[in-house]
Amino acid sequence: MSEARIIDGKAVAESVRDEISARSAALLQSSGIRPGLAVVLVGEDPASQVYVRNKDRTAEACGFHSVKHTLAADTPETDVLALVEQLNNDPAIHGILVQLPLPRHIDESKVLRLIKPEKDVDGFHPVNVGLLTAGERSAALVPCTPAGSLVLLKRTLGQDLSGMNAVVIGRSNIVGKPMASLLLQESCTVTIAHSRTRDLPAVVRTADIVVAAVGRPEMVRGDWIKPGATVIDVGINRLPAPELGEGKSRLVGDVAFKEAVQHAGAITPVPGGVGPMTIAMLMVNTLTAARRQLNLPEEAPLF
């Protein structure tokens, strides 16, 4: 059997960003308004700093009004809540993203619930979660990583995913559950698997579509993959790599890539797969949020 096709998330993300840039420019020309995105970073987590920098850079490249608020790790919860409320009331800001994780003394759920649902471009507010789960995707702001994963699936398999068996490994509110909701709405037969699933390899072998989002490096082995299945690897894990030098590390996914590529029909790499799509879909959500707040008609969906 030939090796799997590698799904180029960078190229797909670039095409999405180009489309958003064009739509943003058209909005500016017709209304004089730029979509406004505010990102709040609390603390100095290195990975979070990289993510925020990439989001800020991409927003500017798309022609957005981009604002970044960086707060010290010991900032009181009340100050973070006050900033969110300020952004809620700022008409120039259409999307608010609070970078997770937050320091332990801050209640993440309290902060996320305070963001106005129409400005919740992460898609984590209970209102957006409820709309998506109820099948009203067109009214929700959908979490970016699952949305990006669905775009990659459709670019790979075509627009019609109906009837396919999909196994989502992981049940988080950020990826697993919304991914399952999206696939159900595409008329897939969906199984959510997790750490307590009995005979997980056998369950995964039934899947035409595998979405791995468990946060365990290379947990999904190659012989778990049904021949020809499409594999979306959401995991980003850093492992020591002494062969690259002292103190060096390498990024791996939740899937043992070198094994899985021998079985799958198509697979996302790590890095360069789902990661770029997450930021691209954040731009999609921000533009969508801006148009809704301006009471403008919905544009053609990108997924």
N, C-alpha and C positions, 0 to 999 in steps of 0.2 A: 504493500500500500504506500502511495506517495505521501510526503509530508503535508501537513495542514497548510492552508492558506493563512498568512499572517494578516490580521486585520489592522490596518494602519490608522490608529486613533488620531495621530497628529494630523494626517492629511484630511480626515473627515472633520476634525475640529476646525481646521483652517477654513474649510469650505463653509462651515456654519458661521464662523466669525466674519467671513467676507459678506455673507448674506445679511447678518445683523448690522454690519457697518453700512451697507447700502440702505437698509431700512432706517437706520438711525439718521443718516444724512437726509433721507427723504422727509423724515419727521421734523428735522431742524429747518429744512427749507419751507415746509408747509405751515409750521406752527411757531418757529423760533425757539423751540424747547429741545434741550438735550435730555435723554434719560439720565436720571441721577442715581448713583449707587454709593452708599455709605458702608464702609467696612469698619467694624470695631474689633480691635485686637487688645486683649488684656493679658499682660505678662510678656515674657520673652522666650516662649517655646520656639526653638529653632525651626522646626517643621512648619509651625503656624506662620512664622515670619516669612518663610519662602512662599507659602500659599498666598498670603495676603499681598506680597509683592507682585506675584504673578497675576492675581486678580486685578490689582490696581493698574498694572501695565496693560492688560488686555482690555479693561474698560476704557482706558484712554485711547487705545488703538481703534476701538469701535466708535469713537467720537462721543463717549459718555461724559457727563459731569461726574468725576470720580473724587470721593472724599475718603480719607483714611484717618481714623481716630485711634491713636496708640496710647494705652493707659498702663500705668505701673501694675505689677503683679499684686501689690497690696492695696489697690484701689478698693474702697468700700463698695459693697453691693448696691447701696443706695445711690452712689454716684453713677454706677453703670446703668441702673434703672432710669435715673434722671436723664442721662445722655440718650437712651433709647426713646424716651418720651419726647425729648427735644427733636430727634430725627423724625419721629412719628408726625410731628406738627410742622415739619419743614416742607413746604410745597415743592422745593427744588430737588428733594430726595424722594425717589419713587421706589427704591429698593434698599432694604437694610439687611446686612449680614453681620451677625456676631460670630466671630471665629471661635470654634470649639477645638479643644476643651478649654473651659474657663477654670481659673484657680478654685481650689476646693471650698473656699469660704463663700463662693457665689453660687446660688441656686440656678443651675442652667435652665431648668424648666420654667422658673419664674421669669427669667429674662426673655426666653423665647416666646412665652405666652403674652408678654407685654407688647411685642412687635405687632403692629397692625397687620391683620391677615393679608390685606391687599399690598403690603410692602414686604411681606415675608418671602424674599426671593430664594431662601433655602428650602422652602416648602415644609417647614417643621411645625408650624402653628397647628393646633388641634383643628381649626376650621379647614385648613388646606388638607390635612390628613383625612378628615371626614369626607370632604368633597371627593377626593381621589378614591377612597375606599367605597364610597357610594356609587362610583362609576361616573361621576361628573367631572371628568378630567379637564374638559374644556373650560370649566369655571375655577379650577384650582391652579395654584402655583405648585408644580411638581418638583420633588427633590431632584437635584441636579445630576447626581451620579446614576440613579436608575433611569432618568430620562435620557442621559447620554448613552447608557448601555442599550436602551431600546433603539436609539438612532443607529448604533453600530449593528445591531441585529437586523434591522430593516435594510441597511445598506448592503448587508452580506447575503440575506436570505430573501429579500424582496418585501414588498409592503404587506403581503398576506401571510401571517404567521398562524392562522387558524388551524386547529387540530393537532398542532405539535405538542409533544410532551416536554414540559419545561421543569427542571429541578433547580430551585434557588437554595443554595447552601448558606444558611445564615438567616436570622430572624430579627435583625436590628430594625429600629424605627427609621434609621437613616437610609438603609439600602434594602435589606431583605424584604420587609413587609411592603414598602411601596413598589418594589420591583415585581413582587407577586401580583399586586393589584394591577399594574400596567399590563402584565402578560395575560392576566384573566380577561382584561378588556380587549386584548387582541385575540380572544377565543382560543388561547392555549389551554391545555390541561396542566394545571400547576401543582407541584408538590413543594412545600417549604420543608427543607431538611435542616437538621442542626446537630449539636453535639450528642443529643440523646436519641437520635434516630437509630433504630435497629438496622443493622447491616447496611450502613450508609453506602458502601461501594455498590451493592446490588441496586439500591435505589437510584444512584447516579447513572448506572448503566442503562436505565430505561429512558434516559433523556435525549431528545433531539437537540435541546438547548440546555446548557449548564451555565448558571451564573454563580460563581464562587465568591462569597463575601463573608468569610468567617474570621479573618485576621490571624490565621495560623499559616506560617510559611510552608509552602509546598505540601500542604496536607492532602490535596486531591492528587492521587497518583494517576499515571498514564493509563493503566489497565482498568481504571474506573470508567473511562470514557468510551461510550458507544462509538463504534467506527462511523466516521462521517459527521459526528455531532459538532455543533457550534459552541465554543467555550468562551464565555466572557469572564475574565479574571479581574475582579475588583480589588483584590488584596494588594497592599503595598507594605512590605515587611523588609526591614533592614537586618541583614545577617553579617557577622564578622567575615572578612575576606583577607586573611593574613597573606594569601598568595599575591595580593595586590600591594602589599606593603604594611608596615606596622600601623595598627590603628585604623586600617581601611575597612570599608564595608561595601556590600552590594545590595541592590534592591531585588527582591523576588516577590512573586505573587503568592496566592493561596493554592495555585496549581503548579505541579512539578512540570514546568514547561517543556524541558527536553524529552520527557517521557510522553506527555500529552500530545505533542506535535506529531508523534508517530501514529496516533489513533484518530485525532479530531479531523473534521473537514475544514474547519477554520477556527482560529484562536487569537485572542488579544495578547500582545506581549506586555511585560512589565519591566521597565517603564515604557511609555509610548502607546498605551492602549486606552484604557478608560480614563486615566488621569487628565489628559488634555480635554476630553469631552466634558468633564465635570465643570471646568471653567467656562467652556463654550456655552453650556446650557445655563450657567448663571447669567450670562449676557442675554440669552433668549428670555429668561424670566424677567430680567430687569426691563427690557424693552416692552414685554407683554404688560408688566405692571404699570409702566408709564402710560401706555396707550389706554389702559383701562381707567386709570385715574384722570386721564384727559377726556374720557368718554368718547374715544375714537373707535371705529369698527375694528373687530379682530382681523388680523392678517392671516394669510394661509399658514397653517401649522407646519412646523419643521419636523414633527414626529407624531 
